[in-house]
Amino acid sequence: MRTATVAAAVVALAAVTAWPASAINTYNAVPAPERTEVGALVATWDDDDNPATPDRVDWVCSGTMVDADTFLTAAHCVDGWPSNVEFHVSLLQDVQGALDAATGTPAQKAAAVGVAGVAHAHPAYPGNSADSHDIAVIQLPAEQVAARWSFTPATLPTAGRLDTMSPKALDATEYTVVGYGTEEARNGPGGHTHPGGGVRMKAPLGFNALNNTWLRLSMNESQGNGGACYGDSGGPNFATIDGRRVLVATTITGDAPCYATNVVYRLDAPSARSFLAPFVALP
């Protein structure tokens, strides 16, 4: 998965230089058609803010439906765009394939694959290293979403849930990352490239570390783990807690080649919960 897709130059540059993006890698990863609550953020925009020139359309990040009309993603996915940007959310399994098959203007292609919504980023973003406030939602018309897709919204964690778990319990927990991002870095004549992306994938992760706002998850291939990459930003990191799949964090950053660590923003922490409270009923 990729944090912010490299195709969206405005966002991707910021993501690569400031927040190395994340995506689902090829190793230990499989398609995730059953994760119908996980979707892709699609953007239409104009490079020079001139309506006389052609607009562009691409999927740019990942995210999760947390209720009937709220799509959870990362703030850096919706920040720094031209003023004419419009966001759509798609819950299709193969968003890239659907965009490739769509015809018409960029706006018509976006409407063919997704539902238009309004972005709301944390007002304190970009914050600092202790708390980046890198969280956002897209508010959607619930009726239009329900008319196109069936899904069960993800379960959010209770306040401080990860803090109640012992190091042994955290280490034993099953973690899964889901998203639409690109693959791990490959060497070529022009240097590193990150191929693929645009299809919903999932991979297991291992526990690495926990602090006040961040959860770090291991992507070590030799331990059976996969991981996230560019375009996976904003996408879910699930943990199986007491037999239930809980959306404990969202992908934000990691190592640039997408081989080692997925650094994810905790949703049980006070900052995330205070931001989400106006948009979704919290447990």
N, C-alpha and C positions, 0 to 999 in steps of 0.2 A: 504494500500500500504506500502511497506517497502522501505527505502531509498536505501540501497545497500543490496541485498539479503543475508540472513544469510548462504545460501548454498555456496557462494563464500567466503571462509574463509579469504582470503587475504584482500579483500575489506571490508567484513562485520565487521571484528574486528575493523578496523579504523572507520567505520561508527558508530558502537555502542559506542565506547569509546570516540570519538571526536565529531562526528556529529550524534546524535541520529536519526536514519532513520525514514522515513515516509511511510505509505501505506494506501489503502482505507479500512476503517473500515466496519464492518457488519451493523452498525446502519445507517439508512437513506441513504443507498447506493444501487445502482442498476447497472446491466451490461451496458456497453457503446459501443455496436456494431456499432453505428452510428459515433463514433469518430475515423474514419479511419485514421486520420492524427497522432494519438497517437500510439506509438509503444513501444516495449521492447528492451532493449539492452541485447544481448546474447554474452557470452564470452566463448572461449575455451582456456584452459591453462594447464600447468603441475605444480603440487605442488612443486616439487623440482628442476625444470628447467633442468631435465634430459630427453632427448628425448627417452631414452630407456624404460621409465616407461609410463603407460597409461595416456593420457590426460583426462581432465574433461571438461564438458560443462554444462552451466546453464544460465538462464536469470538472470540478476543482478540489473537492474535499469529500469526506464521508461524514456520516452522522446517524442519529437514532431517533425514532419516534418515541417520545416518553409519555405522550397522551394522544388524544385524537387529533389535536391541531398544533402540537409543539414538536419541532425537529431540533434536537440538541446537536451542536457542533462546536467548533473552536472559533474564538474571536478573530484570530489571524486569518481565518478563511473569509471573513466578511469585511475586513479592514483594508484600507488603502486602495480601493477601486476608484475608477473614474465615476463622476457623479451620475452617469447614465446607466450604471450597472443595475441589472434586475436578476433576482435569484429565484430559482425553481428547485423543488425537491422531487427526486425520482426514487421510487422503491423498486425499480426494475432490477433483475439479476444482472443483465448485461446492458449497462447504460451506454457504453461506448458503441456497441453494436447498434443500439436503437438510434443514437445520434447519427451514425453513419448511414442508416437506412432512411432517416427522415428527410423530407424535402421542404423547400420553401426558404423563407428568410430565417436568420438566426432565432428571432423571436418565435417563429412558427415551429422551428425544430425543438426549441426548449419546451414549448407548450405540448408538443407531441410526446415528449418523454416524461414530463413532470408537471407539478402544480406550483403556480407562482405564490410567493410568500413575502413577508416583511422581516428583515433582519434586525435583531436587537443584540448588541454586544455588551459585555460587562462595562459599565461606565468608567471603571478604574483601569481597564486594559490600556497599555501593556504592562503595567505594574513593574515588578522587579523579580530577581531570581528566587526570592523567598515565596512570592505569590505573584504570578504573572497575570492573574485574572483572565486567563486565556479561555474564555467560555462565552458562547453565544447561542441564541435560539433563532429559528425561523418560525414565525407564526403563520399558520396556513388556514385556509377555509376548510373546516372539518368535513363538510358535506362533499366537497370536491375530492378530497383525499379518499373518503370512504367509497365514493362512486368508482374509483379506479383500482383500489387495492384493499385486500383484507390482511390485517395484522393484529397482533397483540402487543400493545406498548411495552417497552422494557420496564423492568422493575428497578426503581432507584433504591439506594441504600438508606438505612436510618442514620441519624446523626452520629458521627464518630464510630461507625460500625467497624472499620478496619483497626481502630485504636483498641477495641475490646479484644482483639485476637492476639494470641501469644505468637512470638516468633516462629515457634514450631508449627502452629496452626496456619500462619501465613505461608510458610514454606510448603505445607502439605496441600494447600488449596489449589484447585484446578482453575487456570486462567485461560481465557480465549480472546484473541483480538480478531475483529472483523472489519473489513473495509474494502475499498475499491482501488487502492493504490498500486503503484508500480512495483517492480521487482528489485531485488538487491542489485548493487552495482556490478557491472560487467566491464572488463577492460577491453578497449578497442583502439584503433589507430588514433582516434580523437580523444582518448582518455576514458573516464568512467561514463557509462550511460545507464539509465534505469528504464528498461523496456517494459512493455505491457501496461496494465492498468485499465480501469473502467468496468471490471467484472467483480462482483461481490465474492470475496474469498474469506476464509477463516484459518487460524493457526493456533496451536497451543503455545503457552508461554510459561516461564518459571518465575518464581519470586526472587527479587534481588534486594530491594530496600524500600523502606517506608519513612517519610517524614511528614511534616504538618500539612502540606498541600500536594505533595508528589508521591506517586507510587512508581517504582522502577521495576521493570519486568525483563527477565533474561530472554534473549532470542538465540541462545546457544544451540546450534544445529546438532551437535554431537549428543546433547541431552534430550533430543526429541522435540525441541522447540522450533517454532517458526518466528515470524515477527512482522513488524509494520515498516512502511517506507513512504515515499512521496505520494501524497494523495489520500493517505489514511488519516490525516489530521482530522480531528473532530469525531472520529469513529469510535465505537464502543470497545471497552475492555471489560469482559464479563468475568465474574468469579462465581464459582459454585459454593454457596454458603448455606449450610443446613439443608442441603438437597435442592436449593433454589438457585436459578440463574439470576444474578444481580449485576446491574450495570454500575460497577464501582468507580470507573474512571474513563476519561476520553484521551485518545492519542494526541500528543502535542509535538514531541520532538524525539530525538535519538541521535545515534552516530550517523554521520553523513553517508557512509556506504550502505547503511541498513543491514548490519550484520550482528550487532552486539546487544543493544539495550533499547527498549521502548520506554520512554519517559512520559507518564500519563498523569492527567490532572484529576485529583480525587474529588468525587461527587458527594462524599460524606463529610467533607470539611465545611466549616462555617461560611467561608467566602462563596463557594459554589452554591450552597443551600440558600443563602440570602439572595443571591442573584436569581435562582430558579423559582423561589417562592411565589412571585407574582404570576408566573406562567403555568405552573403545574402543582398539583396537590402532592406534597412531600410526605413520605411515611415517617 
